[in-house]
């Protein structure tokens, strides 16, 4: 009975911890829930219907000219692929900490500002390339949906939530990560991702006044050492209360 009660208590505690974690970043996890629903739809509809559905929500040049608000909003509700789990991981690693740190309003301002700004910048460069013959005119209808520009900006602004000197390592890593694809094979989406990252980095004024302590990887190492040392101490203390016959 005691063991069953302990197991039940552990499960209840874990459930409460998970729910508390979700409550600290409600917009992140609500967005994830929407993306899960639309991803399920992507798996259910025929391929031809899916291409048409995603095409109607694409922030391409034609749609940005004819119905920009609609596509800028609806493009955030779909992922360009069939796999939701990688986005779940990325949202937990980047979006949830950023929403808790910045607050929902500032988090949304950074992400949406980059989503709109990077979309128009990258599509504007594509329009110039088409006009001057450097790109195929058919790319006016190219498919461009998803949440990656928003995510890139959040990855950028989180630089200011990392403790020094780790901040500079993080900054160098994300700059290289987003710059290499752009240098190897320049595309309008590569331009969009890199510009969204820069927009996130430029959002430093929005991080002022945040009281949460910076994230420090050294703290993880210190906690790990503490946990590794704790069991022996507990076992020693518990052993002193066990009677000689081995029964409690």
LOKOLVEX-95291 format. One record per atom (N, C-alpha, C): residue in one letter; z, y, x. Coordinates in steps of 0.001 Angstrom, whole numbers, plus 524288, in hexadecimal, padded with zeros to 5 digits. Layout:
aZYX ...
# end
This chain:
x800007FB4B80341 x800008000080000 x80000804E980365 x80317804C38079D x803698095280AFB x7FE3480A6F80D91 x7FBA58061080F72 x7F69B806CB81203 x7F290808E080E38 x7F289806D680966 x7EED1808B78056E x7EFD680E708042C x7F4C980FD7803E3 x7F61C8154C802C5 x7F465818CE80739 x7F4F9816E580C1A x7F351819F5810A5 x7ED7481AC08109D x7EA828168D80F50 x7E4D5816F480F1D x7E32A81ACD80AE9 x7E5B081A5D80656 x7E46F81DF680218 x7E5B2823908037B x7EA208244A8061E x7EB8B82989807BA x7E7D282BC880BBD x7E6038286180F4D x7E24082A238133D x7DD2582BC3810C2 x7DB468289C80D10 x7D669829EC80A5A x7D6EF82EFF80756 x7DB6282F9E804BD x7DC4383469801C3 x7DC688392280559 x7DEE483873809E0 x7DF2D83CBB80DA7 x7D9C983E1F80FBC x7D68E83A20810DC x7D14B83B25812D0 x7CDFB83DDA80EB5 x7CE7483C22809D8 x7CB8583E988059C x7CD0E8444F80504 x7D2218455080555 x7D40584AB5804EB x7D20784DFF80977 x7D1DF84BB080E28 x7CFFE84E8E812BB x7CA3484FD681236 x7C72E84C038105C x7C19084CDF80FA4 x7C0A28512380B91 x7C386850D58073E x7C2DF854B480316 x7C46785A2880506 x7C89385A6C8081A x7CA3285F6E80A49 x7C5FE8619480DEE x7C39085E1B81103 x7BF6785FBC81494 x7BAC4861E781183 x7B96085F4980D43 x7B5048611380A03 x7B64F8665180784 x7BB1A866FD805B9 x7BCA986BD98031E x7BC828708D806C0 x7BD0886FAB80BD3 x7BCF48741580F7B x7B772876228106D x7B37C8732380ED8 x7AE09874E580F6E x7AB008735080A8D x7AC668757E80604 x7AA1C873AC8010F x7A43C8747A800A5 x7A249878DF802B0 x79CAD879E48022B x799708763980592 x79B77874F380A17 x798C38713A80D78 x7981986BFC80AC2 x79C4786A028086E x79C09864CD8061B x79965864D8800C8 x7999A8693A7FE06 x7968C869A57F934 x790BA869867FA78 x78F4086C377FE9E x789C686C388005C x7881D866BD801F8 x78B8686406804C4 x78A6085EA580648 x7898C85B2780186 x78CA785BFE7FD79 x78C14858E57F8B7 x786C5859DC7F62B x7851885ECA7F615 x77FF08600B7F3F7 x77BA785D6E7F72C x77C2085DB17FC54 x7783D85B507FFC3 x7781F855627FF19 x77C9E8530D7FE12 x77CB584D6F7FD0A x7799B84C307F81C x77A5C84F637F40B x7777884E887EF2F x7719E84F207EFE1 x76FF98533E7F2A3 x76A59854077F352 x7680284FF27F708 x76B2084E087FAAE x76935849E57FE22 x76868844D77FB22 x76BE8843B07F77D x76B3C83F177F423 x7663583F957F0F9 x76531844557EEFE x760548453E7EC15 x75B9E844297EF90 x75BE2845CF7F488 x75795844E57F825 x7565E83F187F8C3 x75A5A83BDF7F86E x75997836397F8F0 x75779833CD7F3E7 x75839836787EF8E x756CF8342C7EA85 x75154835A07E8A9 x74F8583A477E9DD x74A7A83C0C7E7CF x74605839E47EB17 x741678390B7E8C1 x73CD6837467EBBE x73B6A83B1E7F007 x738EC839247F415 x737B783C4E7F8AE x73483841257F74E x7308D840717F3F8 x72D46844E47F286 x730598491C7EFAF x733AB847747EC14 x736EB84B337E934 x73AC184DF47ECDF x73CB384B0C7F0BC x7405E84D627F46D x73DB38519C7F7AF x738F5850927F97D x73619854757FC8C x73547859727F96A x733F9858D07F473 x7332785D647F116 x7384D860407F02F x73C7D85D457EF42 x7419D85F9C7EE34 x74386862C67F2E2 x7431B860887F78B x744E1863497FC3A x74149867DA7FD8E x73C3A867227FC83 x7388986B587FD81 x739AD870297FA42 x73B7086F557F571 x73CB0873B87F201 x7418A876AC7F3BE x744B78743D7F70D x74989876A27F8E8 x7492C878507FE9D x744848786F800A3 x743AE879B48061C x7435E87F95806F1 x745E28815680B20 x745B1886ED80C78 x740ED887F980FF0 x73C548869880E00 x7378D887A8810FA x7357D88D1E80FAA x7314F88E9B81240 x72F3D893E88119D x72D928950280C02 x72B23891368098F x729448921880432 x72DD3893198007D x731E388FE1800E9 x73652890777FD5B x739A2895447FE9D x73A0D8969D80398 x73D0089B4C804F8 x73A668A037802E7 x7355D89FF38022E x7328E8A46B7FFFC x732E08A4957FA12 x732C589FF57F795 x7327A89FD27F1E1 x737D389F557EF3A x73B6B89C5A7F17F x7407D89B6A7EEF2 x744BA89A767F30B x745FC89E717F623 x7497989D9C7FA9B x74F0389BFB7F928 x7514E89E627F52B x756BC89D347F3D2 x757518977F7F240 x753B5895A87EF10 x753F9890487ED2F x753E788C667F1B8 x7503288CF77F54D x74FC1889197F97C x75413889B17FD90 x755EE88E757FE6E x75A3088F2B8022C x75F3388C948003F x75FF588C927FB25 x7649A88A087F8ED x763D68841B7F8A2 x75F92882617F639 x75EDF87CC37F552 x75DF5879BB7FA63 x75BF287C477FE6C x75B21879818035A x7604D877F4805DC x7649587A8180453 x769B98792C8066A x76C1787463803CA x7699C872787FFB4 x76BD186E307FCA6 x76956868F47FDE5 x765DE868DA801BC x7631D8640F8032D x763228637780919 x762D485E8F80AD7 x7623985D888106B x75CC985B4C81142 x75A9D85C7A815C1 x7555185AA7816F3 x755A4855438196F x756F48517681635 x7578F84C1281809 x75A92848E681414 x75B44843E681547 x75DB8840588118E x7637183F39812BE x765798414A81702 x76A9A83F98818D8 x76E8F8440081862 x7727E843178151D x77686846FB813FA x77B0A846AC817D8 x77C3E84204819E5 x780DE8414481D1F x780F9844CB821F0 x77C9884589824C3 x77CD78492882941 x77E7F84EA6827B0 x77CDF8505F8230A x77E748559382141 x78444855AF81FE8 x786468515E81DDC x78BDE8510181CCD x78EF0851D4821D9 x78D3784F3D82617 x78FDC84FC682B1D x78F788556982D19 x78AC6857A682CE5 x78A0185CFC82ED5 x78D1A860F482BA7 x78D578603882687 x79053863D182341 x796228638082486 x7981785EC682579 x79DA385E2D826BF x79EE18607882C1A x79B4685FF082FC6 x79C36861CA83520 x79BAD867B58358F x797E386A00832C6 x796C986F9483372 x7981D872DF82E99 x7961E8716D82A10 x796DD874BC82578 x79C8F87507823B7 x79F1B8708182350 x7A47C8708A82159 x7A824873C1824D3 x7A8138730E829FF x7AB678766B82D42 x7AA0887C3682CCF x7A4EE87D6182C63 x7A357882DB82BFC x7A52088546826DD x7A4C28826782290 x7A6838848781D88 x7AC648856481D8B x7AF52881B381FCF x7B5018825F82014 x7B6758870382380 x7B3A6887B8827C2 x7B4E688BE382B7C x7B33E891448297A x7AE5E891B9827A8 x7AC45896C682605 x7ADC38983682072 x7AEA88944681D35 x7AF0B895348179D x7A9B18948481527 x7A99E8932C81031 x7A4B0891D580D9B x7A0C58965480DB0 x7A29D89B2280CDD x79F0A89F8F80C77 x79C4D8A093811AF x79F3C8A0F2815DF x79CDC8A20781AF6 x7997289D7A81CBF x79B37898C281BBB x798158942081CED x792CD8947181A2F x792DE895DC81529 x78DFF8963C8122A x78A9489AB28141D x78CEA89F1C8158B x789D88A38B81778 x786F18A20A81C75 x789A989F7882007 x7872289DD7824F3 x782AE89A05823D6 x783D289601820D6 x77FF1891F181FE4 x77B4F893BF81CB8 x77C5C8968681879 x77813898588152C x774E089C87817E8 x7778A89FEC81AD9 x774A88A3DE81DCC x770DC8A166821A0 x7729889D3B82436 x76F2889A82827E3 x76AE8897808250A x76C378952F820A0 x768598924781D93 x763D5895D781C00 x7651D89A7281A15 x7611189E2681871 x75E608A08B81D3A x761738A272820F3 x75F3A8A51E8257B x75BCC8A195828CA x75DAF89CDA829F5 x75AA78993F82D32 x755C98975982A59 x7562E896BC82539 x751978951D82231 x74D4D899388227B x74EAD89E148218D x74AB48A23A821A0 x748A98A33582729 x74C058A2C382B0F x74A3E8A39183062 x7466689F4C83202 x747D089A6783118 x7446A8961C832BC x73F5A8960282F9F x73FB7896F682A8B x73AF98970082752 x7379E89BC482887 x73A208A012829F0 x737178A4B282B77 x733FA8A3BB83069 x736628A1188343A x7339189FB983903 x72F2589BF0837CE x7302B8984283440 x72C02894A7832AB x72785897978301D x728B789B7982CD7 x7249889E8A82A45 x7213F8A15F82E55 x723BF8A3908324B x720CC8A62C83671 x71D618A24A8396D x71F8689DA283A65 x71C7C899A583D2C x717BB897F783A04 x7185C89786834E3 x713F18961F83186 x70FE589A8183184 x711C089F4F83119 x70E398A3CC830DC x70AEC8A44A835D0 x70D348A30583A43 x70A688A3AA83F34 x707E989E9584121 x707E789AA583DCA x70528895D683F0E x708088920F8428E x70D20892BB84337 x7102488F3584684 x7128388AB084374 x7123A88AEE83E58 x71467886C983B14 x710A78859F8369D x710FD880E483499 x70DAA87F1E83051 x70EF78822C82B5A x70B1088478828BC x70C1888756823D8 x70EB3883FA81FAF x70E0C87EC881FFE x7108587B5881C30 x7167087B6281C7F x7189487D7F820C5 x71E4487DA18215C x720D2881B781DDE x71DA98848B81AFB x71FE4888248171F x723028852D81302 x721A4880268124E x7245D87CD580E80 x727C5878BC81119 x7290B8798281611 x72C218759E818DD x73171874F581647 x733988703181677 x738A986F2A81402 x73D09870DB817A9 x740B3873CB81593 x74514875B6818A5 x749CF8761B81517 x74CE7871F7814F0 x7519E871F6811B3 x756378701C814FD x75ACF8707E812CD x75F5F86E5E8156B x7637087268816D6 x767898707C81939 x76C3C8739581A22 x76CFD874F281FE1 x76910873EE8230F x769D687432828B8 x76A82879B682ACD x7680C87DA982878 x768C1882FD82A65 x76E57884D882957 x7704D883A5824C8 x775BB884DE82370 x7795E882398275B x7785F87D318285F x77BA687A3D82BFA x77B6687C6F83180 x776BC87DD883351 x7762B87FEF8389A x7795F884EB83945 x779748883C8354D x77C8A88D0C835A2 x7825A88BE5835EB x7841E88816832F4 x789A9886AD8330D x78B228845C83856 x787B08812B83A89 x788A187F1F83FCA x7892E883A8843A6 x785F9887A9842F0 x7863F88C3684655 x78B4788F39845CB x78CD58907884109 x79178893BC8404A x7966F890D8841D7 x7966188BA6841AB x79AFA888A484339 x79C30889338490C x7988888B5B84C02 x7998B88C6E8518C x79E9488F8D85231 x79F8E8933484E97 x7A411896B084F06 x7A91F8942F84D14 x7A8B788F4184B67 x7AD5A88C5C849B3 x7AEF38884984DC0 x7AC1D8880485212 x7AD50884588564B x7B04A8874185A8A x7B473884F285C5B x7B7B58878186059 x7B4DC887B786594 x7B5E588BE58687F x7B3E588C3B86DD5 x7B6EF8886B87148 x7B49D8861487542 x7AF34886BD8771F x7AB4C8833187469 x7AD3387FFD870B4 x7A9B387C6286DFA x7A57A87F4F86AF6 x7A6988841B8696E x7A2CC887358666B x79D9B887AC8694E x79DE08889D86E67 x799128896D8715E x7960188450871F6 x798C087FF987250 x7962587AE687280 x79374879C386D4F x7962587AE386909 x793EC87A2E863CD x78F2487DAB86318 x78F9F882A1864AC x78B518864C86418 x786888848686734 x78765882FD86C0F x783078812186F38 x7808187C5686CDD x783B0878CF86AC5 x781A58740586874 x77E3887509863B7 x77FF58788186030 x77CD98796C85B79 x777EA87C8D85CAA x778328801286080 x77380882F9861FF x76F5F87F4E86430 x7710687BBB8677F x76D5C877EC869B5 x76B408745C86568 x76EA98729D861EA x76D1D86EFC85DC1 x768DE8714F85A49 x7695987643858FF x76583878B385587 x760CB87AE485871 x7617D87C1185D70 x75D3287E6A86064 x7594B87A658626C x75B25875C6863EC x757A8871E68664E x7531F87068862C1 x753FE86F1B85DB4 x74F8286DD485A59 x74BAD8725F859DF x74DBA87726859DA x74A6187BBE85965 x7471487C8685E45 x7494387B42862C8 x7465E87BDC867AC x742678777B86876 x743CC872C8866CF x7404B86E4D86795 x73BBA86E79863BD x73CF686F7185ECA x738DC86F7685AC3 x73A25873B3856BE x7386F87882857AD x739B687CCA8540F x7377E87BDE84E9A x73ADF87C3D84AC2 x7394887BDF84542 x73C208801884234 x73A5D8811083D76 x73CF38851C83A5D x742788836E838E0 x7436087E4D8383A x748AF87C8D83708 x74C3787D0B83BCF x74A1087C0184073 x74D2187CCA84533 x74EBA88273845DC x74B0E885F7844B2 x74C4588B92844D2 x7508188CD3840D4 x7501588A7483C41 x753F188B5F83829 x7595A8898F839B7 x759B2884EA83BFE x75ECC882E683D96 x7614588646841D5 x75E25887CB845A9 x7605388AE0849F3 x761E5890528480E x75EC08929F844B3 x7601F897CE842AF x764EF8978783F2D x765868933C83C30 x76A338929A838EF x76F0A8921A83C53 x76E8F88F48840B6 x772E688EE584462 x7746F8944784673 x7708489777847DA x7719889CB8849D9 x774158A029845B4 x7727589F79840CC x774DC8A26E83C89 x77A9F8A0F483C0E x77BC289BE183C8E x7813489A2683C70 x7845589C7E840E1 x7820C89CB48458A x784BB89F0B849FF x785888A4E98493A x781D98A75B84693 x7823F8AD008459D x7863E8AE4A84169 x788528AA4F83EC0 x78C128AB3583A81 x791A68ABC183C8B x792488ACCB84186 x797858AD58843CD x79B048B125840D0 x7990B8B5B183F0A x79C898B94683C27 x79F278B6C183771 x79CA08B2F083508 x79EF88B0588307A x7A3748ACBE831F8 x7A3F88AB8C836F7 x7A8298A80B838A4 x7AD2C8AAFA839F2 x7ACE88B02183A28 x7B18E8B32E83B74 x7B5928B2D883706 x7BA5E8B28E8388F x7BE848B24C834AD x7BFD68ACD4832F2 x7BCFF8A8F2834D1 x7BE458A38C83371 x7C31B8A1DD83686 x7C6FA89FB9833DA x7CC0689E9C83648 x7CC9F898EF8380E x7C9128958983678 x7C97D8900E8380A x7C8E288F8D83DEB x7CC0288C3484069 x7CB8C88B8D84614 x7C6428894284792 x7C46B88AA384C35 x7BF768888484E11 x7BFE4882A384ED6 x7BB6A87FFE84E2A x7BB4587A5984F0A x7BB1D87957854E2 x7BEB887627856AC x7BF2E8751C85C41 x7BF0186F3685D31 x7BAE486D3285FA1 x7BA968678C860AC x7BF3086589863D2 x7C19B868DC866ED x7C6268673086A02 x7CAA2865808667D x7CB09867DD861D3 x7CF348665E85E38 x7CE87860BB85C65 x7C9AB85F0F85BBD x7C8AA859A885A22 x7CA9E855EC85E4D x7C9968573F86334 x7CB50853F686788 x7D14B853C2867C7 x7D3C68583B866EF x7D9838584D86718 x7DBD185500862AC x7D97B8556585DEA x7DB638523A8598D x7DA9184C7285A96 x7D63084B2785D19 x7D519845B085E50 x7D93E8437F86203 x7DAA584689865F3 x7DEAA844D286997 x7E3E58441E866BF x7E51A847C486336 x7E9F98478386046 x7EA2B842A085CDF x7E5C58416485A43 x7E58A83CC3856E4 x7E602837CA85A20 x7E372837B785EA4 x7E3A18330F861F6 x7E92583209863F4 x7EC2483626864BC x7F16883579866C8 x7F55D834598627D x7F4338360A85DB4 x7F806835A88597A x7F9A38302385819 x7F62782C3D857A1 x7F7BB8270F855D0 x7FC0A8249785915 x7FBD68250C85E43 x7FFD28229A8618E x8052F824E98606C x8054782A1985FA8 x80A3A82C9F85E75 x80C6282AE585940 x808EC82A5D85554 x80AAB828AC85025 x80C8C8230D8505B x809AA81FCC85344 x80B2581A5185392 x8107A819B58561D x8117981CFB85A24 x8166F81CA785CDC x81ADF81E4C85942 x819EC822808565C x81DFB8245D852D5 x81EF68207584E7F x81AD781E0E84C66 x81B5F81A448482A x81E1D8155784A17 x81CD2813BF84EE9 x81F0D80EF285118 x824F380F3B85189 x82718813CF85252 x82CBA8145E852E0 x82F878134B84DC5 x82C958134C84956 x82F1F8125B8444D x82E5180CDA84262 x82B7C8098D8454A x82A818043484389 x82F00800B18453C x8315D7FDEB8419D x835BF7FA7384306 x833E97F6158469C x837757F39184964 x8360D7EF7184D0F x833237EAF084A90 x834227E9B68457A x8318F7E54484302 x82BFF7E68284158 x82A457EB5984210 x824D47ECB48410D x823CF7EE3D83B7A x827B57EE738380B x826DA7EFEE83291 x8291C7F5578318F x826587F83882E32 x828447FD6C82CEB x82C667FD38828C5 
# end
